[in-house]
Amino acid sequence: MDILTLTDSKNTFLDVVDASDYIKIDRISEIYASLKNSISKPLKMILLYGKPGTGKSMLLNKLHYDLKDEKKVYLYKTPILDEEEFFKLLAQDIFDVKSDTLNYTQFIKIVDKNNTNDEVPIVLLDEAQLYSDKQMEQIRLLADTRKIKFVITLHKTQQEDLIAKEHFQTRIWESIVLDNAKKSELKTYVQKKLLKANCVDSANMITDKNISLIHKLTNGNYRDTNKLLYTVFEIYLHYIQNNQKKIDTKYLSTKIIEMSAIHTGLIDA
Amino acid sequence: MLNIKQLESRWFRYKLKSFIPYIVFIIILIIILVVSIFTNTKKSTKNKEINTTKTIKKSKVIEEKVILKPSYNFMKNMQTIKKENIPAQKKPKKQITYKNNIHIKKQTTKSDIDILIKRFKTNKNPTLSLFIAKKYYKQKNYKQAYKYAFITNELDNKLEESWIIFIKSMIKLERKDKAIQTLKQYIQYSNSIKAKKLIEDVRLGKFK
């Protein structure tokens, strides 16, 4: 195997949320279809939640990528923690209204003034657990007006569950839960990802035994799998460049997977 | 940037750590096996010793039984042969002579008596010593007959035959007075018919 293939394989697993990297897995595709269907319903808010690394951000990105040409969809990947800044940005993006200062009351006035009733703009907020309680309350009130639709992602922790209960229990029309991948799903994910990047040799290296070990180490978490495999190919690259005799590129070595897990902190050694 | 050498050594340590439970388990298993084998060996050795002792004891008992029974039978057989004059063809030690009628001559060799003496020394059976005394008496070895009759009396003084052989041997050894005195004492003690008949025979000179 050459350096170029290994480099491509490594870069395939860079932890970057890009809708074009979306891998179709049956269960995720069903969830995505359900999410897309929910958007068309007259709901106030959709909550997408799950543990970190289960693909919430990717789904949100994919949704934005797919809908941006046909609907008014606005994606905010990182939370805008300053209240004034948050409303200024929303006013500018959704209604094309620029203002030096803008609070919640002023923003509501802008919403009322610009409401056409034709199409409800959809605001996608990633990492919503980082917003303050006050901001969350304002988002809830905005959703109640039915003039802006919100799709938010939350980490599934005890605290976030509480937020979900307190702020959105009565308002959420639909909540979608994302879980870690099963072994078979992880295999599909890894293989498809490599094949998508034309790394056929690398995809052929990975055996079911490797997948079992990767699943055991990452517990099926997509982010951890990406990190692990990125390091695996980095280690392979190192050996190819410095000590080729030490490795066999026919099959993915358990030793290298374990070394990678030690490096990424998945194994405490 | 990856530090492969450091990563390799960390991986090696991790592998060692992950094998420790298995190594410990195997060591414990080996210890248990060794201890159990050692204990079993010790037990079996003890059992063997016990068995050997038992076998020795048993064999002694068996030997005693084996020795006792044939000697009785042999004696009985001999008596039966004497009384009924039945040819004992199966006995190799007996010489058979054919004349007009069949006569069987019983001959007890010296080695046979030696074997009987040897047996008697082992089991101290008064019946056997009496038998030896009788054999010696028949061979006219009165000194030995006297000796074994005396030994028999010491072991069991109720055996009539031993008294008779003892007295007869004394007479043959020319101690007639002492013999008659002893015979009288025995008659007083036992009221034996055989003894009375013997004293009569001695008086009449039928037994010399």
Interface residues (C-beta under 8 A of the other chain):
Chain A: T231 E234 I235 H238 Y239 N242 K255 E258 M259 I262 H263 I267 A269
Chain B: L2 I4 L7 E8 R10 W11 R13 Y14 K15 K17
